[in-house]
Amino acid sequence: MELILGMKECNPSLEIMLIIPKNGIIESELIRKNIPYKVIEHYNWFYNKAFGDKWKKKSFILFKFWLLRNKWRKLFENKLAIKKHLNYVSQFCPDFIYVNSSLNPMGLTVAKELGIKNVWHHRETLNDNVYGFYLENRKKFLKYYRSADLHFFPSQFLEKNYLNEFGKVKSKVVYNSVLLDSETFSDRRLHKPIRFGIVGRINDQKNQKEIIELFKTAEIKELNFELHIIGHGDQDFQKWLRKQNVANIVFHDFLDRREIYKKFDFLISNARYEAFGRTVAEANFAGVPVIVRASGAFSEIVENRANGYLYQNMRELIVIIKDISYMREADYKKMSKQCRKMAGTNYDYEKLAKKVMRELDFLNYHGE
C-alpha cells in the first residue's frame, strides 16, 4: 500500500489496480486509502515446513502424498481461476504487472500469457528452515525467475540469498518504505521505568520466547525494566505467554500502528534470517532505537550505537540492556533524533517510490 501511495504521489495520473487473492481485513485499509482493488482468487506454490514435518513424523509416504495433493489441488484451482485473471487484466491493459511476493505465481502466469512486462518484488527467503516457506515446484519457480524483466529485493542480504540459490538476474535493492507521521513521535522521553518492546507476528522465526525468558531472570528483573509485547500469531505461544503472569512483562495483543511505538523506548528484535525488518524501520521512523540480533538484513539497516544496537548472543544483549540502565535523557533524545534522521533518508515512501518508478521508466524505454 505504501508503494502504491508513493507511486501515485510521483505521478497522480498513474493508473494502478491491485489484485488480491481473497477477501480480508486488508480491504478496509485499501478503501480508507482510496486504493482501487479487485478480488480474484488465486493460490500459492509453497508449503509450510512446520505442517510438512508433522506429516513426515507420521510417515514419509504420507508426507509425499500430502505434498502432491496440495501441489496438484492448487495447480488445478489456479487453472480454473486463470481465465478470470486474463479477462480482467486484458481489459485493464497494464504496461507492467508488478508481482509483490515470491509466494504466489498468478501475476507471473498472467504476464507470460499476455506478453506483458513483469517486475517481481521478492519479500521472503525460500527453502530455509527458519521461515519455512518451501517451494512445491522448483523447476516452475526457476522458469519464471529467469523470465522476469526485473527483480526487486528489500535488502542486499535477500538479493545475495536469491542470486546464490537461484542464479544471477537483473536486480535492484529497494528498502521497504514506511508511511508514518513522524511528527507524532517528535518529543520522545524515556519512560520510568524504561520500557522495551517486541512487535510483530509471534512465531519461532521471530524467536520472542528467548527474550521473554531473559526478562524473567533475576538479573534483568532487578533492573526494574518492563517488556511490552505487541502482536499476534501462534495460538499455543500466546496461551503460554498469558500463563507467565510476570509483573514486568505486559502483553497487548494487537494495537493500531500509530499507538504501538508510543508504548516503549527501545524495540528488541531477536529474529533470525530476517529479509528486511519492517518493525525496525517503523521504530526508527518513530524515533525508537532498536536492539537487534546481527542476523539477516539487520546488520545492513542498523548502525551500532547510531540508530540502535547489534548483538550476537544473549550475553551481549544483557550487556546492552545493563548499559541502557545508565542512559541519560539527553543521550536518549540524541539517539532518537538520529533514528528519525536515518529512517527519513532510508525508508521514506516517496523517495523509494521514485526509485521504483525510475527503474520502471528505464525498463519501459530501454528494456528488451
SENUNU-175029 format. One record per residue: x, y, z of N, C-alpha, C in turn; residue in one letter; residue number from 1. Coordinates in steps of 0.02 Angstrom, whole numbers. Example, Ala and Ser with C-alpha at 12.3 -4.5 7.8 and 13.67 -1.06 7.14 Angstrom:
2
[pt [660,-284,390],[615,-225,390],[660,-165,390],'A',1]
[pt [642,-112,354],[684,-53,357],[645,2,394],'S',2]
***
This chain:
368
[pt [41,-60,0],[0,0,0],[43,63,0],'M',1]
[pt [97,61,39],[142,119,42],[175,131,-26],'E',2]
[pt [193,78,-60],[224,85,-126],[174,116,-175],'L',3]
[pt [111,92,-174],[60,119,-218],[48,194,-204],'I',4]
[pt [42,212,-141],[30,282,-123],[89,325,-144],'L',5]
[pt [151,299,-135],[210,336,-156],[212,346,-231],'G',6]
[pt [195,294,-269],[195,299,-342],[142,349,-366],'M',7]
[pt [85,350,-333],[33,399,-350],[55,470,-334],'K',8]
[pt [96,477,-281],[124,544,-266],[171,566,-322],'E',9]
[pt [210,518,-347],[257,534,-401],[221,552,-466],'C',10]
[pt [166,517,-479],[130,528,-542],[55,518,-529],'N',11]
[pt [19,573,-513],[-53,568,-496],[-95,538,-552],'P',12]
[pt [-72,541,-615],[-112,515,-670],[-101,440,-679],'S',13]
[pt [-57,411,-640],[-42,339,-645],[-104,298,-627],'L',14]
[pt [-119,248,-669],[-175,203,-654],[-147,138,-625],'E',15]
[pt [-171,121,-566],[-148,61,-531],[-209,21,-509],'I',16]
[pt [-207,-44,-521],[-259,-89,-496],[-225,-145,-457],'M',17]
[pt [-244,-152,-395],[-217,-205,-352],[-263,-266,-355],'L',18]
[pt [-236,-324,-371],[-274,-385,-371],[-253,-427,-310],'I',19]
[pt [-301,-442,-267],[-286,-482,-207],[-322,-550,-211],'I',20]
[pt [-295,-602,-178],[-320,-670,-188],[-384,-687,-150],'P',21]
[pt [-402,-648,-99],[-462,-664,-62],[-484,-603,-21],'K',22]
[pt [-546,-605,2],[-571,-552,45],[-537,-557,113],'N',23]
[pt [-530,-498,146],[-498,-499,211],[-495,-429,241],'G',24]
[pt [-460,-424,298],[-457,-360,334],[-419,-306,297],'I',25]
[pt [-377,-326,247],[-340,-276,209],[-388,-231,170],'I',26]
[pt [-447,-255,155],[-494,-216,113],[-513,-150,146],'E',27]
[pt [-523,-151,212],[-543,-88,246],[-488,-35,239],'S',28]
[pt [-425,-57,242],[-369,-10,234],[-365,16,162],'E',29]
[pt [-376,-28,114],[-374,-8,43],[-428,43,29],'L',30]
[pt [-487,32,57],[-542,79,48],[-526,146,81],'I',31]
[pt [-499,142,142],[-482,203,179],[-430,245,144],'R',32]
[pt [-383,211,110],[-329,246,75],[-346,259,1],'K',33]
[pt [-409,242,-18],[-432,254,-86],[-389,220,-139],'N',34]
[pt [-371,157,-125],[-332,117,-173],[-378,69,-208],'I',35]
[pt [-385,74,-275],[-430,28,-311],[-404,-44,-309],'P',36]
[pt [-449,-91,-300],[-427,-161,-297],[-482,-206,-324],'Y',37]
[pt [-462,-267,-339],[-508,-318,-363],[-490,-384,-329],'K',38]
[pt [-540,-421,-307],[-528,-486,-277],[-540,-540,-330],'V',39]
[pt [-487,-576,-348],[-493,-634,-393],[-452,-690,-361],'I',40]
[pt [-483,-745,-345],[-449,-798,-309],[-389,-825,-347],'E',41]
[pt [-336,-838,-310],[-278,-875,-337],[-239,-903,-278],'H',42]
[pt [-194,-951,-294],[-165,-993,-241],[-89,-995,-247],'Y',43]
[pt [-57,-1007,-190],[16,-1004,-186],[49,-1067,-213],'N',44]
[pt [116,-1068,-211],[153,-1126,-236],[208,-1148,-186],'W',45]
[pt [193,-1141,-123],[240,-1164,-71],[202,-1205,-19],'F',46]
[pt [240,-1242,20],[210,-1275,78],[247,-1253,141],'Y',47]
[pt [211,-1256,196],[240,-1236,260],[277,-1294,291],'N',48]
[pt [341,-1284,306],[383,-1338,332],[355,-1367,398],'K',49]
[pt [326,-1325,440],[300,-1349,504],[246,-1402,493],'A',50]
[pt [201,-1389,444],[149,-1438,428],[180,-1500,396],'F',51]
[pt [228,-1488,351],[261,-1544,318],[296,-1590,366],'G',52]
[pt [328,-1561,417],[364,-1601,467],[316,-1645,508],'D',53]
[pt [256,-1619,520],[206,-1659,557],[188,-1722,517],'K',54]
[pt [181,-1714,451],[165,-1772,409],[225,-1820,405],'W',55]
[pt [286,-1791,402],[345,-1834,398],[352,-1878,460],'K',56]
[pt [333,-1851,519],[337,-1890,581],[290,-1950,579],'K',57]
[pt [233,-1940,546],[185,-1996,539],[212,-2047,489],'K',58]
[pt [233,-2023,431],[257,-2068,378],[283,-2026,320],'S',59]
[pt [342,-2045,294],[369,-2009,237],[325,-2018,176],'F',60]
[pt [294,-2076,170],[249,-2089,113],[187,-2044,118],'I',61]
[pt [160,-2038,179],[103,-1993,189],[122,-1920,175],'L',62]
[pt [184,-1901,194],[208,-1833,180],[209,-1820,105],'F',63]
[pt [237,-1867,66],[241,-1859,-7],[171,-1856,-38],'K',64]
[pt [125,-1896,-11],[56,-1895,-36],[24,-1827,-20],'F',65]
[pt [34,-1802,42],[7,-1737,62],[36,-1681,18],'W',66]
[pt [101,-1685,4],[134,-1634,-37],[107,-1633,-108],'L',67]
[pt [100,-1692,-138],[74,-1696,-206],[1,-1674,-210],'L',68]
[pt [-37,-1692,-158],[-107,-1672,-157],[-113,-1596,-156],'R',69]
[pt [-74,-1563,-112],[-75,-1490,-108],[-55,-1458,-175],'N',70]
[pt [-1,-1484,-202],[27,-1456,-264],[-23,-1460,-321],'K',71]
[pt [-52,-1518,-332],[-97,-1528,-388],[-165,-1494,-376],'W',72]
[pt [-187,-1492,-314],[-250,-1457,-300],[-245,-1383,-316],'R',73]
[pt [-189,-1352,-294],[-180,-1280,-307],[-168,-1266,-381],'K',74]
[pt [-133,-1312,-414],[-121,-1305,-486],[-188,-1307,-523],'L',75]
[pt [-231,-1354,-505],[-296,-1360,-536],[-339,-1298,-522],'F',76]
[pt [-339,-1275,-459],[-380,-1216,-442],[-355,-1153,-477],'E',77]
[pt [-289,-1146,-486],[-263,-1089,-523],[-281,-1093,-597],'N',78]
[pt [-285,-1154,-624],[-305,-1161,-694],[-378,-1140,-704],'K',79]
[pt [-419,-1153,-653],[-489,-1131,-656],[-494,-1055,-650],'L',80]
[pt [-448,-1026,-612],[-451,-953,-599],[-418,-911,-654],'A',81]
[pt [-374,-942,-693],[-333,-903,-740],[-375,-864,-790],'I',82]
[pt [-430,-893,-812],[-472,-860,-862],[-498,-793,-837],'K',83]
[pt [-520,-792,-773],[-544,-730,-743],[-489,-678,-741],'K',84]
[pt [-429,-700,-723],[-373,-653,-720],[-356,-626,-789],'H',85]
[pt [-352,-670,-838],[-335,-648,-906],[-387,-599,-933],'L',86]
[pt [-450,-614,-922],[-503,-569,-947],[-499,-501,-915],'N',87]
[pt [-490,-501,-849],[-488,-437,-813],[-426,-396,-832],'Y',88]
[pt [-368,-428,-832],[-306,-392,-847],[-306,-368,-920],'V',89]
[pt [-333,-407,-965],[-338,-386,-1036],[-379,-323,-1043],'S',90]
[pt [-432,-317,-1004],[-474,-257,-1006],[-438,-197,-976],'Q',91]
[pt [-401,-209,-921],[-365,-154,-889],[-305,-132,-931],'F',92]
[pt [-274,-179,-966],[-220,-167,-1013],[-160,-130,-982],'C',93]
[pt [-127,-160,-933],[-71,-125,-899],[-6,-128,-940],'P',94]
[pt [38,-81,-926],[105,-82,-956],[150,-130,-919],'D',95]
[pt [137,-139,-854],[177,-184,-812],[131,-225,-768],'F',96]
[pt [153,-284,-752],[123,-322,-697],[176,-326,-642],'I',97]
[pt [158,-302,-583],[205,-296,-527],[187,-350,-476],'Y',98]
[pt [228,-401,-471],[214,-457,-426],[250,-443,-359],'V',99]
[pt [211,-442,-305],[236,-415,-242],[257,-467,-191],'N',100]
[pt [269,-529,-212],[289,-581,-165],[318,-640,-204],'S',101]
[pt [361,-678,-172],[388,-739,-203],[339,-797,-197],'S',102]
[pt [286,-788,-159],[246,-845,-137],[186,-861,-180],'L',103]
[pt [171,-819,-230],[112,-831,-270],[127,-819,-344],'N',104]
[pt [113,-868,-388],[134,-864,-458],[84,-832,-506],'P',105]
[pt [23,-813,-484],[-28,-795,-532],[-9,-734,-576],'M',106]
[pt [18,-682,-545],[38,-623,-584],[89,-640,-637],'G',107]
[pt [135,-685,-620],[187,-707,-668],[156,-746,-725],'L',108]
[pt [107,-788,-710],[73,-828,-761],[35,-783,-809],'T',109]
[pt [-1,-733,-782],[-39,-687,-823],[7,-646,-868],'V',110]
[pt [62,-622,-839],[110,-582,-878],[138,-623,-937],'A',111]
[pt [154,-685,-924],[182,-728,-977],[130,-742,-1031],'K',112]
[pt [68,-757,-1010],[15,-772,-1057],[-1,-713,-1102],'E',113]
[pt [0,-652,-1074],[-20,-592,-1112],[40,-554,-1141],'L',114]
[pt [101,-577,-1128],[160,-544,-1154],[172,-475,-1125],'G',115]
[pt [155,-466,-1061],[163,-402,-1027],[227,-404,-985],'I',116]
[pt [264,-349,-986],[324,-345,-945],[306,-355,-871],'K',117]
[pt [348,-392,-835],[333,-403,-765],[394,-389,-721],'N',118]
[pt [378,-360,-663],[428,-344,-612],[411,-387,-551],'V',119]
[pt [462,-419,-523],[450,-465,-468],[485,-438,-405],'W',120]
[pt [446,-420,-355],[472,-392,-293],[471,-447,-241],'H',121]
[pt [529,-473,-224],[534,-529,-176],[535,-501,-105],'H',122]
[pt [501,-536,-60],[496,-513,10],[520,-566,60],'R',123]
[pt [527,-629,38],[538,-683,85],[596,-728,63],'E',124]
[pt [629,-758,112],[677,-810,95],[638,-874,80],'T',125]
[pt [666,-916,38],[633,-979,19],[679,-1038,35],'L',126]
[pt [647,-1095,48],[683,-1157,58],[734,-1154,115],'N',127]
[pt [716,-1119,170],[760,-1119,228],[720,-1140,289],'D',128]
[pt [754,-1168,338],[721,-1196,397],[693,-1143,444],'N',129]
[pt [714,-1080,436],[693,-1028,482],[623,-1003,465],'V',130]
[pt [614,-979,403],[548,-955,382],[500,-1013,366],'Y',131]
[pt [527,-1066,337],[486,-1125,324],[444,-1123,261],'G',132]
[pt [458,-1074,214],[423,-1073,150],[462,-1117,101],'F',133]
[pt [434,-1175,84],[468,-1221,39],[430,-1227,-27],'Y',134]
[pt [466,-1220,-82],[434,-1223,-148],[410,-1294,-163],'L',135]
[pt [350,-1297,-191],[323,-1362,-212],[350,-1382,-280],'E',136]
[pt [370,-1332,-320],[394,-1346,-388],[451,-1298,-404],'N',137]
[pt [512,-1318,-389],[570,-1275,-401],[580,-1260,-476],'R',138]
[pt [566,-1310,-517],[576,-1302,-590],[531,-1246,-617],'K',139]
[pt [468,-1245,-596],[422,-1193,-618],[443,-1125,-592],'K',140]
[pt [464,-1123,-529],[488,-1060,-500],[546,-1032,-541],'F',141]
[pt [594,-1075,-557],[653,-1053,-595],[635,-1026,-664],'L',142]
[pt [584,-1057,-695],[562,-1033,-761],[540,-961,-758],'K',143]
[pt [499,-944,-708],[475,-876,-701],[531,-830,-675],'Y',144]
[pt [571,-855,-631],[627,-816,-603],[672,-790,-659],'Y',145]
[pt [688,-834,-707],[733,-815,-761],[700,-771,-814],'R',146]
[pt [634,-774,-818],[600,-736,-871],[576,-667,-849],'S',147]
[pt [576,-653,-783],[554,-587,-759],[599,-532,-787],'A',148]
[pt [569,-475,-803],[607,-420,-832],[652,-385,-781],'D',149]
[pt [631,-385,-718],[670,-352,-666],[649,-381,-598],'L',150]
[pt [699,-389,-554],[686,-413,-486],[704,-358,-436],'H',151]
[pt [660,-346,-388],[675,-302,-332],[684,-343,-269],'F',152]
[pt [730,-321,-226],[740,-353,-161],[742,-299,-107],'F',153]
[pt [716,-313,-47],[715,-262,6],[781,-255,44],'P',154]
[pt [831,-296,27],[895,-291,61],[949,-325,19],'S',155]
[pt [1011,-306,31],[1067,-339,-2],[1071,-412,21],'Q',156]
[pt [1053,-423,84],[1053,-491,110],[1008,-537,69],'F',157]
[pt [946,-514,56],[899,-557,19],[920,-564,-54],'L',158]
[pt [945,-510,-83],[968,-513,-152],[1023,-566,-159],'E',159]
[pt [1072,-564,-114],[1127,-612,-116],[1101,-683,-106],'K',160]
[pt [1052,-690,-61],[1023,-756,-47],[992,-786,-110],'N',161]
[pt [954,-746,-147],[921,-770,-208],[971,-783,-265],'Y',162]
[pt [1017,-737,-274],[1065,-745,-329],[1108,-806,-319],'L',163]
[pt [1124,-821,-256],[1164,-881,-242],[1122,-945,-250],'N',164]
[pt [1059,-941,-230],[1016,-1001,-231],[986,-1015,-299],'E',165]
[pt [966,-962,-336],[928,-972,-398],[962,-945,-461],'F',166]
[pt [1018,-911,-453],[1055,-886,-511],[1051,-811,-520],'G',167]
[pt [1097,-783,-557],[1100,-711,-567],[1046,-687,-616],'K',168]
[pt [1015,-631,-598],[963,-600,-640],[972,-524,-635],'V',169]
[pt [934,-487,-675],[936,-414,-671],[898,-393,-607],'K',170]
[pt [932,-361,-560],[901,-348,-496],[923,-281,-467],'S',171]
[pt [881,-254,-422],[894,-192,-386],[872,-201,-314],'K',172]
[pt [907,-168,-268],[888,-168,-197],[849,-104,-183],'V',173]
[pt [789,-113,-158],[747,-56,-137],[720,-72,-67],'V',174]
[pt [742,-36,-17],[718,-48,51],[642,-39,55],'Y',175]
[pt [611,-75,101],[540,-64,113],[528,6,139],'N',176]
[pt [473,35,120],[458,104,141],[414,104,203],'S',177]
[pt [411,161,235],[370,170,295],[330,234,287],'V',178]
[pt [266,228,300],[222,287,297],[194,298,367],'L',179]
[pt [229,339,406],[208,357,473],[216,433,481],'L',180]
[pt [174,463,519],[181,534,534],[233,541,590],'D',181]
[pt [295,552,570],[349,553,619],[343,610,669],'S',182]
[pt [307,663,650],[299,719,697],[259,698,759],'E',183]
[pt [218,646,752],[180,621,809],[227,598,865],'T',184]
[pt [288,578,846],[335,549,894],[395,596,907],'F',185]
[pt [387,660,891],[446,705,890],[474,718,960],'S',186]
[pt [433,717,1011],[458,734,1078],[459,671,1121],'D',187]
[pt [508,629,1110],[512,566,1147],[547,576,1214],'R',188]
[pt [520,542,1264],[552,542,1330],[555,471,1356],'R',189]
[pt [606,457,1393],[612,390,1423],[557,379,1474],'L',190]
[pt [523,321,1469],[475,303,1520],[512,287,1586],'H',191]
[pt [476,292,1640],[503,271,1705],[455,220,1735],'K',192]
[pt [473,156,1739],[538,128,1719],[545,123,1643],'P',193]
[pt [607,114,1620],[620,108,1549],[583,47,1521],'I',194]
[pt [555,57,1460],[515,3,1429],[549,-23,1365],'R',195]
[pt [549,-88,1358],[572,-121,1297],[511,-152,1263],'F',196]
[pt [513,-157,1197],[455,-183,1161],[473,-237,1111],'G',197]
[pt [428,-285,1101],[432,-334,1048],[369,-325,1006],'I',198]
[pt [377,-320,940],[320,-306,896],[321,-355,838],'V',199]
[pt [262,-381,820],[257,-421,758],[225,-489,768],'G',200]
[pt [227,-528,715],[200,-596,717],[236,-637,771],'R',201]
[pt [198,-675,808],[227,-716,861],[237,-786,834],'I',202]
[pt [300,-804,824],[316,-871,798],[389,-888,813],'N',203]
[pt [410,-948,794],[477,-972,810],[531,-930,775],'D',204]
[pt [517,-909,712],[568,-872,674],[584,-806,708],'Q',205]
[pt [533,-774,738],[544,-710,772],[580,-721,839],'K',206]
[pt [577,-782,865],[618,-801,923],[604,-758,985],'N',207]
[pt [539,-739,995],[523,-696,1052],[531,-731,1119],'Q',208]
[pt [522,-796,1120],[522,-832,1183],[588,-823,1220],'K',209]
[pt [643,-821,1183],[709,-813,1214],[714,-746,1252],'E',210]
[pt [683,-694,1223],[684,-628,1256],[640,-628,1318],'I',211]
[pt [582,-660,1312],[536,-664,1369],[569,-701,1427],'I',212]
[pt [602,-756,1412],[637,-795,1465],[692,-753,1497],'E',213]
[pt [725,-711,1456],[778,-668,1483],[750,-617,1533],'L',214]
[pt [692,-588,1516],[662,-537,1560],[631,-568,1622],'F',215]
[pt [626,-634,1624],[601,-668,1684],[658,-682,1734],'K',216]
[pt [721,-674,1712],[778,-690,1755],[787,-635,1808],'T',217]
[pt [815,-655,1864],[827,-607,1919],[876,-552,1897],'A',218]
[pt [923,-570,1853],[974,-523,1830],[943,-463,1795],'E',219]
[pt [889,-474,1757],[856,-419,1722],[800,-389,1765],'I',220]
[pt [764,-431,1801],[709,-407,1842],[732,-356,1894],'K',221]
[pt [793,-364,1920],[818,-318,1971],[831,-248,1943],'E',222]
[pt [834,-242,1876],[844,-176,1845],[778,-137,1840],'L',223]
[pt [723,-171,1856],[657,-139,1857],[635,-114,1788],'N',224]
[pt [651,-151,1735],[629,-134,1668],[563,-169,1653],'F',225]
[pt [528,-144,1602],[467,-176,1578],[477,-201,1507],'E',226]
[pt [446,-257,1491],[445,-284,1423],[373,-284,1398],'L',227]
[pt [360,-248,1343],[293,-244,1314],[292,-283,1249],'H',228]
[pt [244,-330,1245],[239,-374,1186],[175,-356,1148],'I',229]
[pt [185,-338,1084],[128,-316,1042],[128,-358,979],'I',230]
[pt [75,-397,970],[72,-440,910],[23,-496,918],'G',231]
[pt [20,-538,868],[-23,-596,871],[6,-649,826],'H',232]
[pt [-20,-709,829],[9,-763,788],[-6,-831,818],'G',233]
[pt [46,-868,831],[41,-937,855],[-2,-940,919],'D',234]
[pt [-58,-977,916],[-104,-979,972],[-75,-1013,1034],'Q',235]
[pt [-38,-1067,1023],[-6,-1102,1079],[43,-1056,1115],'D',236]
[pt [80,-1017,1076],[128,-970,1105],[92,-918,1147],'F',237]
[pt [37,-892,1121],[0,-840,1157],[-30,-867,1222],'Q',238]
[pt [-54,-929,1221],[-80,-960,1282],[-24,-967,1333],'K',239]
[pt [35,-989,1310],[93,-995,1355],[111,-927,1384],'W',240]
[pt [109,-875,1341],[128,-808,1362],[82,-782,1416],'L',241]
[pt [17,-792,1408],[-32,-767,1456],[-26,-802,1524],'R',242]
[pt [1,-862,1523],[9,-900,1585],[70,-878,1626],'K',243]
[pt [115,-839,1595],[177,-821,1630],[164,-778,1692],'Q',244]
[pt [118,-730,1685],[97,-690,1743],[158,-659,1779],'N',245]
[pt [201,-627,1739],[260,-594,1767],[247,-519,1767],'V',246]
[pt [259,-486,1823],[240,-416,1832],[272,-369,1782],'A',247]
[pt [335,-384,1762],[371,-337,1718],[361,-353,1643],'N',248]
[pt [316,-400,1627],[302,-417,1557],[228,-404,1543],'I',249]
[pt [214,-361,1493],[146,-341,1476],[130,-362,1405],'V',250]
[pt [75,-399,1396],[54,-422,1330],[-5,-381,1307],'F',251]
[pt [2,-347,1248],[-50,-302,1223],[-92,-332,1166],'H',252]
[pt [-74,-391,1141],[-107,-418,1082],[-98,-369,1024],'D',253]
[pt [-150,-354,985],[-144,-311,926],[-161,-239,944],'F',254]
[pt [-121,-191,918],[-134,-120,926],[-129,-85,859],'L',255]
[pt [-162,-28,853],[-154,14,794],[-81,36,789],'D',256]
[pt [-55,37,728],[17,51,718],[37,119,746],'R',257]
[pt [-10,167,743],[7,234,767],[15,236,843],'R',258]
[pt [-11,185,878],[-6,182,950],[52,138,974],'E',259]
[pt [74,91,932],[123,42,953],[186,74,981],'I',260]
[pt [216,121,943],[282,146,960],[282,200,1014],'Y',261]
[pt [223,214,1041],[219,257,1100],[225,217,1164],'K',262]
[pt [221,151,1158],[217,108,1217],[285,93,1249],'K',263]
[pt [339,103,1211],[405,83,1238],[460,128,1212],'F',264]
[pt [520,119,1240],[577,162,1224],[627,129,1177],'D',265]
[pt [632,63,1179],[678,26,1137],[642,-35,1108],'F',266]
[pt [650,-46,1044],[624,-107,1013],[677,-161,1015],'L',267]
[pt [658,-221,1035],[703,-279,1031],[677,-326,977],'I',268]
[pt [720,-345,930],[702,-396,881],[756,-451,882],'S',269]
[pt [734,-509,900],[778,-567,907],[770,-614,847],'N',270]
[pt [741,-589,793],[726,-631,734],[790,-654,700],'A',271]
[pt [785,-712,669],[841,-740,631],[824,-737,557],'R',272]
[pt [875,-722,517],[868,-728,445],[816,-682,416],'Y',273]
[pt [806,-623,447],[755,-576,426],[772,-546,358],'E',274]
[pt [724,-546,311],[736,-521,244],[741,-445,242],'A',275]
[pt [710,-411,290],[717,-338,296],[710,-318,369],'F',276]
[pt [649,-317,394],[638,-296,463],[595,-234,466],'G',277]
[pt [532,-241,446],[487,-183,442],[478,-149,510],'R',278]
[pt [472,-187,563],[461,-156,629],[522,-115,651],'T',279]
[pt [581,-136,629],[642,-98,643],[640,-30,608],'V',280]
[pt [620,-30,545],[614,32,507],[560,77,537],'A',281]
[pt [503,47,555],[449,87,585],[470,117,651],'E',282]
[pt [504,77,692],[526,102,757],[573,161,748],'A',283]
[pt [621,155,704],[667,210,691],[631,272,666],'N',284]
[pt [581,262,623],[542,318,597],[506,354,654],'F',285]
[pt [486,316,705],[453,344,763],[502,369,816],'A',286]
[pt [567,366,800],[618,390,847],[636,340,901],'G',287]
[pt [620,276,890],[634,224,940],[698,187,920],'V',288]
[pt [751,190,960],[811,150,946],[795,75,950],'P',289]
[pt [833,36,912],[818,-36,908],[877,-76,935],'V',290]
[pt [862,-135,961],[913,-182,984],[899,-247,947],'I',291]
[pt [944,-266,901],[929,-322,856],[986,-372,853],'V',292]
[pt [966,-435,841],[1015,-488,830],[1050,-475,763],'R',293]
[pt [1115,-482,761],[1155,-470,700],[1145,-529,652],'A',294]
[pt [1085,-532,622],[1067,-587,578],[1027,-560,519],'S',295]
[pt [1033,-593,461],[995,-571,402],[1011,-500,383],'G',296]
[pt [958,-461,369],[967,-392,346],[979,-343,402],'A',297]
[pt [973,-364,465],[979,-317,521],[1047,-283,522],'F',298]
[pt [1100,-320,508],[1167,-290,508],[1174,-237,454],'S',299]
[pt [1130,-239,406],[1131,-193,349],[1094,-128,364],'E',300]
[pt [1041,-132,404],[999,-73,415],[1008,-42,484],'I',301]
[pt [1048,-74,527],[1061,-47,593],[1136,-32,601],'V',302]
[pt [1150,30,617],[1220,51,630],[1229,53,705],'E',303]
[pt [1275,12,730],[1282,3,802],[1295,70,838],'N',304]
[pt [1252,83,888],[1255,143,930],[1239,207,893],'R',305]
[pt [1211,201,833],[1186,260,796],[1109,260,799],'A',306]
[pt [1079,211,764],[1006,204,767],[985,143,808],'N',307]
[pt [1033,112,841],[1018,54,882],[1080,16,903],'G',308]
[pt [1069,-47,922],[1123,-90,946],[1118,-158,912],'Y',309]
[pt [1176,-188,898],[1179,-255,871],[1209,-302,923],'L',310]
[pt [1182,-362,926],[1211,-413,972],[1214,-480,937],'Y',311]
[pt [1261,-522,959],[1271,-588,930],[1238,-643,972],'Q',312]
[pt [1233,-632,1038],[1207,-684,1082],[1176,-651,1144],'N',313]
[pt [1148,-691,1187],[1112,-666,1246],[1158,-628,1294],'M',314]
[pt [1220,-650,1301],[1265,-614,1346],[1277,-543,1321],'R',315]
[pt [1286,-534,1256],[1295,-467,1228],[1232,-425,1237],'E',316]
[pt [1173,-457,1230],[1110,-421,1241],[1104,-397,1313],'L',317]
[pt [1123,-439,1360],[1120,-421,1431],[1164,-360,1445],'I',318]
[pt [1224,-359,1415],[1270,-302,1424],[1237,-238,1398],'V',319]
[pt [1205,-242,1338],[1172,-183,1309],[1116,-159,1355],'I',320]
[pt [1075,-205,1379],[1019,-186,1423],[1044,-154,1487],'I',321]
[pt [1098,-180,1516],[1126,-151,1576],[1155,-81,1563],'K',322]
[pt [1187,-73,1504],[1213,-7,1485],[1157,44,1480],'D',323]
[pt [1100,22,1453],[1043,68,1444],[1017,92,1512],'I',324]
[pt [1027,53,1563],[1003,73,1630],[1038,137,1654],'S',325]
[pt [1096,152,1625],[1133,213,1643],[1121,271,1594],'Y',326]
[pt [1079,260,1544],[1070,311,1491],[1035,373,1519],'M',327]
[pt [1062,431,1501],[1032,494,1521],[978,514,1470],'R',328]
[pt [931,555,1493],[877,578,1449],[904,614,1388],'E',329]
[pt [955,655,1397],[984,693,1341],[1015,646,1289],'A',330]
[pt [1048,593,1312],[1078,544,1266],[1024,506,1227],'D',331]
[pt [969,490,1262],[915,455,1228],[884,500,1174],'Y',332]
[pt [873,563,1190],[843,609,1141],[889,617,1080],'K',333]
[pt [954,619,1092],[1002,625,1037],[998,564,991],'K',334]
[pt [995,504,1022],[991,443,983],[924,438,947],'M',335]
[pt [871,459,979],[805,459,948],[803,504,887],'S',336]
[pt [833,561,892],[837,608,836],[876,577,777],'K',337]
[pt [930,542,794],[970,509,742],[931,454,708],'Q',338]
[pt [890,418,746],[847,365,718],[800,394,666],'C',339]
[pt [768,449,683],[720,480,637],[754,506,575],'R',340]
[pt [814,533,584],[851,559,526],[869,503,478],'K',341]
[pt [896,448,505],[917,392,463],[857,359,429],'M',342]
[pt [801,354,466],[740,324,437],[712,367,381],'A',343]
[pt [713,433,391],[689,478,339],[730,474,275],'G',344]
[pt [795,460,283],[839,452,224],[828,385,190],'T',345]
[pt [819,332,230],[819,265,202],[750,236,186],'N',346]
[pt [697,258,221],[633,223,215],[574,268,195],'Y',347]
[pt [587,329,176],[533,374,156],[496,345,96],'D',348]
[pt [429,340,101],[391,305,50],[393,341,-18],'Y',349]
[pt [397,407,-18],[400,443,-82],[468,433,-116],'E',350]
[pt [522,436,-78],[589,426,-106],[596,357,-137],'K',351]
[pt [571,307,-101],[578,238,-126],[533,226,-185],'L',352]
[pt [473,257,-186],[429,251,-244],[461,283,-305],'A',353]
[pt [494,339,-296],[529,371,-352],[583,326,-380],'K',354]
[pt [618,290,-336],[670,244,-359],[640,188,-401],'K',355]
[pt [584,161,-377],[549,109,-415],[525,136,-482],'V',356]
[pt [497,195,-482],[470,225,-544],[526,237,-594],'M',357]
[pt [584,259,-571],[641,269,-617],[660,203,-651],'R',358]
[pt [661,149,-613],[678,84,-641],[626,61,-691],'E',359]
[pt [562,73,-676],[509,54,-722],[511,95,-786],'L',360]
[pt [525,160,-779],[531,203,-839],[589,180,-883],'D',361]
[pt [645,164,-851],[703,141,-889],[687,75,-925],'F',362]
[pt [653,30,-889],[635,-35,-918],[585,-26,-975],'L',363]
[pt [541,23,-969],[490,35,-1019],[521,60,-1085],'N',364]
[pt [572,101,-1078],[601,133,-1138],[664,97,-1163],'Y',365]
[pt [697,61,-1119],[760,29,-1139],[762,-46,-1130],'H',366]
[pt [710,-73,-1100],[709,-145,-1088],[703,-185,-1153],'G',367]
[pt [721,-249,-1149],[718,-292,-1208],[645,-303,-1228],'E',368]
***
